Amino acid sequence: MKTFTRRAFLKSTSAASLTGLVSCTHTTGPNLAFHKSSDISVRDVRHSFEQYLLRTPLKFGGTVINSLALLNVECTVETRNGQVAKGFGSMPLGNTWSFPSKKMTFDQTLNTMKALAERIEIITRNCHEYGHPLDINWLLEPEYLKAADNLSDEGKIPEPIPKLCTLVTASPFDAAIHDAFGKVHRRNCYYTYGSDMMGYDLSQYLGKEFKGEFLNHYLQSKPKEMMPLYHLVGAVDPLEENDVNKKIGDGLPETLEEWINHNGLTHMKIKMNGNDLAWDVERVVRVDRIVTGIQKKRRISKWFYSLDFNEKCPNVTYLLDFLSQVKNKTSAGFDRIQYIEQPTARDLKANRSNVMHEASKQRPIVIDESLIDKESLMLAREMGYTGAALKACKGQSQALLMAAVAQKYKMFLCVQDLTCPGASLIHSAGLAAHVPGVAAIEANARQFLPAANKPWETKFPEIFFIKDGMMRTAVLGGYGLGAV
């Protein structure tokens, strides 16, 4: 593939395509004469895959999965004065979540993401333009999207690759570049988002209302000392001993009751079905009854739930009925609901009738699957969503920009993982620990993918061993993203 530069990109690519990530209002590229001495250029990039079987099945969005693939990326960068460093990024290829398909099997969508990763590696390796990691991502993302379109156009797959899927596939490449940038300058990444290292203010990516502002206005340079852990209660997870059909017997907890005592949990994320109202209501009522009994024994008076429908509610009426019934059956349980994730279909433009104004008066309603750029966030806000879910799996660059937009418009913020193990959990936890207002951290891999965490546990015991419901995030201040 031919080597390209920003100048070549701007010549060959339309302004409209260059606004793909954040729907910027600008129509011209950066000032090519402007340079920062801290700028980097990609010199090499390599990717590899790891495959794992889940410890126990995980059901979300109506689908049960039993395995997970990790995409790992190493990227070498060089500064203008010849300093070199290598960065690392890792992310689960969440194909069931990012590429739901009725035409393709699990293996087919996973193999599509792997094929796309091959092309993204080539594109990234052949980009030798200097810039801040945000500039490099701004430059490369349209090419990643073109590569995804080309895979579809070549007739190798029966439907287009969603933008969300491309973001997930590209995210470890973006992470590796941010990681390398921090390492080559011997800084944690969250000390690299100010005017001293960013060549352009946020208006370059987000529009004129961000003129004169930089990412450090919306981030904490030092991570929070500690944060509560959100435990996932999957739709097929056993809650009590009599729910266990066959014991795993690996020494880890096997029921919700055991997990609460094992980790000292105070935050539970409950997966809903979204297509069975009676089941969804009863699930929350039962979880609340069980948790209340356990917390009473532990002498804990305050705990929280989040509810995740994975866009399976047929309409907003379903959600309103659900909330009414839960409040009726357990008013205390209802009061413990901290927020609700993406209740209805991710295609907001095609489902404009599913406005969340009434529901969001009761609890923050958070955009998740729908969040792929600034335009989608603004549309969600117009439709009554009051919060945004940030995810490292959509890219460090995108997550940080969306954090800025959401804070600008005073939206509720949370950070979620994609069953992230190892380096990807450290990345995700670092994001949560540096974004103001984020109250808790998800770490589902400790339940479903503990084998992938093993190599990291002794280096970061504060992240991987939870005893009082809290993750000690103060340790996430190392160079780069802080993982290696």
Buried (B, 14 or more C-beta within 10 A) or exposed (E): EEEBBBEEBBEEBEEEBBBBBBBBEBEEBBEEEEEBEBBBBBBBBEBEEBEBEBBBBBBBBBEBBEBBBBBBBBBBBBBEEEBBBBBBBBBBBBBBBBBBBEEBEBEBBBBBBBBBBEBBBEBBBBBEBBBBBBBBBBBBBBBBBBBBEEBBEEEEBEEEBBBBBBBBBBBBBBBBBBBBBBBBBEBBBBBBBBBEBBBBBBBBBBBEEBEEBBBBBBBEBBBBEBBBBBBBBBBEBBBEEEBEEEEEEEEBBBBBBBBBBEBBBBBBBBBBBBEEBEEBBBBBBBBBEBBBEBBEEBEBEEBBBBBBBBBBBBBBEBBBBBBEBBBEBBEEBBEBBBBBBBBBBBEBEEBEEBBBEBBBEBBBBBBBBBBBBBBBBBBBBEBBBBBBBBBBBBBBBBBBBBBBBBBBEEBBBBBBBBBBBBBBBBBBBBBBBBBEBBBBBBBBBBBBBBEBBEEBBEEBEBBBBBEEBBBBBBBBBBBBBBBB
